[in-house]
Amino acid sequence: MVVAQQAELGLDAPNRLTQPLASLLGGLDAGWQSVVDAWLQSAAGQGLLSHVAARQAAGAVIYPADPLRALRLTPLAQTRVIILGQDPYHGPGQAEGLAFSVPSGLKLPPSLRNIFKELQRDLGQPVPASGHLLAWTQRGVLLLNTCLTVEDGQAASHAKRGWEALTDGLIAAAAAHATPKVVLLWGAHAQSKLGLIAASGQGHLVLQCNHPSPLSATRGPLPFVGCGHFSRAAAFVAAQGGTLDWSL
């Protein structure tokens, strides 16, 4: 009975945040680390650390285990594409610190199913069996949520607690970096960050459409299904002398 209750609450979830958050905010490449360090000295950073520590002390189940994983996997200098998500998945075992991605073996979330549907339509690729997007991160695709932690079963539970000040800084740093990038803004939340990209004055390609959620993926005026963002991103990177492989 106790084991079943723990599983139901996500207490045995492999992606649960078990370490103090402050201990997980180092070890990044210099480009990202400078942004994180500045945020840590701010009121927003200190407030977020205090909030997460208090929730951990109260027994809250928080995901993911490594909130900055996207930054560890895709250093600033290697970033060629930015995909912005909003909030980590809030179910046991789902969130892995990468926007839209879930570990191998888990059922595909609805938005990710539509992402794969468009990938197949746009590039003719077979629908991947796994929702694990690690391969993209290793090819320069930054999968960044704008809020980096969440409590079990409570969507957006850590929104507007201080993470957004950090991720806005990360987006601005990526936009200011000289390498031209593709920025994929899917849905109104991601599109609200457009000003951070435009302010850089760099020659990035910004592509916008509806969110891949089933509620909006096929609706006008800019449906996600049919957007062609994957092929357009690959063409832009190729024009810069690089390659972008979307296979999984």
C-alpha positions as CSV (number, residue, x, y, z in Angstrom):
1,M,0.0,0.0,0.0
2,V,2.8,2.5,0.9
3,V,4.7,1.7,-2.3
4,A,1.5,2.2,-4.4
5,Q,0.8,5.5,-2.7
6,Q,4.4,6.7,-3.3
7,A,4.1,5.8,-6.9
8,E,0.8,7.5,-7.2
9,L,2.3,10.7,-5.8
10,G,5.4,10.5,-8.0
11,L,7.6,10.1,-4.9
12,D,9.6,7.3,-6.7
13,A,9.8,9.1,-10.0
14,P,13.3,9.0,-11.5
15,N,12.9,12.6,-12.7
16,R,12.1,14.0,-9.3
17,L,14.3,17.0,-8.1
18,T,16.0,15.6,-5.0
19,Q,19.1,17.8,-4.7
20,P,19.0,21.4,-3.5
21,L,18.4,23.6,-6.6
22,A,21.3,25.8,-5.8
23,S,23.7,22.9,-6.3
24,L,22.5,22.3,-9.9
25,L,23.1,25.8,-11.3
26,G,26.8,25.5,-12.1
27,G,28.9,23.6,-14.6
28,L,27.6,25.3,-17.7
29,D,29.6,26.7,-20.6
30,A,30.7,30.3,-20.1
31,G,28.0,31.7,-22.4
32,W,25.1,30.3,-20.4
33,Q,26.8,30.4,-17.0
34,S,27.3,34.2,-17.1
35,V,23.5,34.6,-17.5
36,V,22.7,32.2,-14.7
37,D,25.2,33.8,-12.3
38,A,23.8,37.3,-12.9
39,W,20.3,35.9,-12.3
40,L,21.4,34.2,-9.1
41,Q,22.4,37.6,-7.7
42,S,19.0,39.1,-8.6
43,A,15.9,39.3,-6.4
44,A,14.1,37.0,-8.9
45,G,16.8,34.4,-8.6
46,Q,17.0,34.5,-4.9
47,G,13.2,34.4,-4.6
48,L,13.0,31.4,-6.9
49,L,15.6,29.5,-4.9
50,S,13.8,30.2,-1.6
51,H,10.5,29.1,-3.1
52,V,11.8,25.8,-4.4
53,A,13.7,25.1,-1.2
54,A,10.5,25.8,0.9
55,R,8.4,23.5,-1.3
56,Q,11.0,20.7,-1.1
57,A,11.1,21.1,2.7
58,A,7.3,20.8,2.7
59,G,7.5,17.5,0.8
60,A,6.4,18.7,-2.7
61,V,7.3,16.5,-5.6
62,I,9.1,18.7,-8.1
63,Y,10.2,17.9,-11.6
64,P,12.7,17.6,-13.4
65,A,15.8,16.3,-11.7
66,D,18.0,18.7,-13.6
67,P,16.2,21.9,-14.5
68,L,19.1,23.3,-16.6
69,R,19.7,20.1,-18.6
70,A,18.9,21.9,-21.9
71,L,21.7,24.3,-21.3
72,R,24.2,21.5,-20.5
73,L,23.4,19.6,-23.7
74,T,23.4,22.6,-26.0
75,P,26.1,25.2,-25.3
76,L,25.4,28.8,-26.5
77,A,28.2,28.7,-29.1
78,Q,26.6,25.5,-30.6
79,T,23.0,26.7,-30.6
80,R,21.6,26.9,-34.1
81,V,17.8,26.5,-33.4
82,I,15.7,27.5,-30.4
83,I,12.4,25.9,-29.7
84,L,10.6,27.5,-26.8
85,G,8.2,25.5,-24.6
86,Q,6.3,26.8,-21.5
87,D,6.2,24.5,-18.6
88,P,7.7,21.1,-17.8
89,Y,5.4,18.0,-18.0
90,H,3.9,17.5,-14.6
91,G,3.5,13.7,-14.5
92,P,5.9,11.2,-12.9
93,G,8.8,10.3,-15.3
94,Q,7.9,12.7,-18.0
95,A,9.8,16.0,-17.7
96,E,13.5,15.6,-18.5
97,G,14.6,19.2,-18.7
98,L,14.0,19.5,-22.4
99,A,11.0,21.3,-23.9
100,F,8.5,18.8,-25.4
101,S,10.8,15.8,-24.9
102,V,9.9,12.7,-22.8
103,P,12.2,9.7,-22.0
104,S,12.2,6.7,-24.2
105,G,9.4,4.2,-23.4
106,L,6.8,6.8,-22.3
107,K,3.6,7.5,-24.2
108,L,3.9,10.4,-26.5
109,P,2.2,13.6,-25.2
110,P,-0.4,15.0,-27.6
111,S,1.7,18.1,-28.6
112,L,4.7,15.9,-29.3
113,R,2.5,13.6,-31.5
114,N,1.6,16.6,-33.6
115,I,5.2,17.7,-33.8
116,F,6.1,14.3,-35.2
117,K,3.1,14.4,-37.5
118,E,4.4,17.7,-39.0
119,L,7.9,16.3,-39.1
120,Q,6.6,13.4,-41.2
121,R,4.5,15.7,-43.5
122,D,7.2,18.2,-44.0
123,L,10.3,16.0,-44.4
124,G,8.9,12.6,-45.1
125,Q,10.5,11.1,-42.0
126,P,8.9,8.2,-40.3
127,V,7.1,9.0,-37.0
128,P,9.7,8.2,-34.3
129,A,8.9,5.5,-31.8
130,S,10.4,7.5,-29.0
131,G,9.6,10.9,-27.7
132,H,13.2,11.4,-26.5
133,L,14.6,14.4,-28.3
134,L,18.2,14.2,-27.1
135,A,19.6,13.8,-30.6
136,W,18.3,17.3,-31.6
137,T,20.0,18.9,-28.6
138,Q,23.3,17.4,-29.7
139,R,22.9,19.0,-33.1
140,G,22.4,22.5,-31.8
141,V,18.7,22.6,-31.1
142,L,18.0,24.3,-27.7
143,L,14.8,22.9,-26.2
144,L,14.1,25.5,-23.6
145,N,11.1,25.8,-21.4
146,T,10.4,29.3,-20.1
147,C,9.6,27.9,-16.6
148,L,12.0,25.2,-15.5
149,T,10.3,23.4,-12.7
150,V,6.8,22.2,-11.8
151,E,5.1,20.3,-9.1
152,D,3.6,16.9,-9.6
153,G,0.1,17.1,-11.1
154,Q,0.1,20.9,-11.0
155,A,0.7,22.6,-14.3
156,A,2.3,26.0,-14.1
157,S,2.8,25.7,-10.4
158,H,6.2,27.4,-10.5
159,A,5.3,29.9,-13.2
160,K,5.9,33.6,-12.3
161,R,8.2,32.7,-9.4
162,G,11.4,33.9,-11.0
163,W,12.3,31.4,-13.7
164,E,11.1,33.7,-16.4
165,A,13.7,36.3,-15.5
166,L,16.4,33.7,-16.1
167,T,15.0,32.3,-19.3
168,D,14.3,35.7,-20.8
169,G,18.0,36.4,-20.1
170,L,19.0,33.2,-21.8
171,I,16.8,34.0,-24.9
172,A,18.3,37.5,-25.1
173,A,21.8,36.1,-24.8
174,A,21.2,33.6,-27.6
175,A,19.7,36.3,-29.8
176,A,22.7,38.6,-29.1
177,H,25.2,35.9,-30.1
178,A,26.5,36.5,-33.5
179,T,25.7,33.1,-35.1
180,P,22.4,33.4,-37.1
181,K,19.8,31.1,-35.6
182,V,16.3,29.8,-36.3
183,V,13.8,30.7,-33.5
184,L,10.6,28.6,-33.6
185,L,7.8,30.4,-31.7
186,W,4.9,28.0,-31.4
187,G,1.8,29.5,-29.7
188,A,1.1,32.8,-28.0
189,H,3.3,32.2,-25.0
190,A,6.4,31.6,-27.1
191,Q,5.5,34.4,-29.4
192,S,5.4,36.8,-26.4
193,K,9.2,36.5,-26.4
194,L,9.5,37.9,-29.9
195,G,10.7,41.2,-28.6
196,L,13.7,39.6,-27.0
197,I,14.8,38.3,-30.4
198,A,14.0,41.4,-32.3
199,A,16.0,43.6,-29.9
200,S,19.2,41.9,-30.8
201,G,19.2,43.3,-34.3
202,Q,20.8,40.0,-35.5
203,G,19.8,38.2,-38.7
204,H,17.9,35.4,-37.1
205,L,15.0,33.6,-38.9
206,V,11.9,33.7,-36.7
207,L,9.1,31.3,-37.6
208,Q,5.7,31.6,-35.9
209,C,2.6,29.4,-35.9
210,N,0.0,28.0,-33.5
211,H,1.0,25.7,-30.7
212,P,1.2,22.0,-31.6
213,S,-1.5,21.2,-28.9
214,P,-4.5,19.4,-30.3
215,L,-6.6,22.5,-29.3
216,S,-4.8,24.7,-31.9
217,A,-2.5,22.6,-34.1
218,T,-4.9,22.6,-37.1
219,R,-6.7,25.9,-36.5
220,G,-6.1,29.1,-38.5
221,P,-4.7,31.5,-39.2
222,L,-1.3,29.9,-38.7
223,P,-1.9,26.2,-38.0
224,F,1.0,24.2,-36.7
225,V,0.3,21.2,-39.0
226,G,1.4,22.4,-42.4
227,C,3.7,25.1,-41.1
228,G,6.8,23.7,-42.8
229,H,9.1,24.9,-40.0
230,F,11.4,21.9,-40.1
231,S,12.4,22.2,-43.7
232,R,12.6,26.0,-43.6
233,A,14.9,25.8,-40.5
234,A,17.1,23.2,-42.3
235,A,17.3,25.4,-45.4
236,F,18.3,28.5,-43.3
237,V,21.1,26.6,-41.5
238,A,22.3,25.2,-44.8
239,A,22.5,28.7,-46.2
240,Q,24.8,29.6,-43.3
241,G,27.1,26.8,-44.2
242,G,25.8,24.3,-41.6
243,T,23.6,21.2,-41.5
244,L,20.5,20.5,-39.5
245,D,19.4,16.9,-39.2
246,W,15.9,16.4,-37.7
247,S,16.0,12.6,-37.7
248,L,15.4,10.7,-34.5
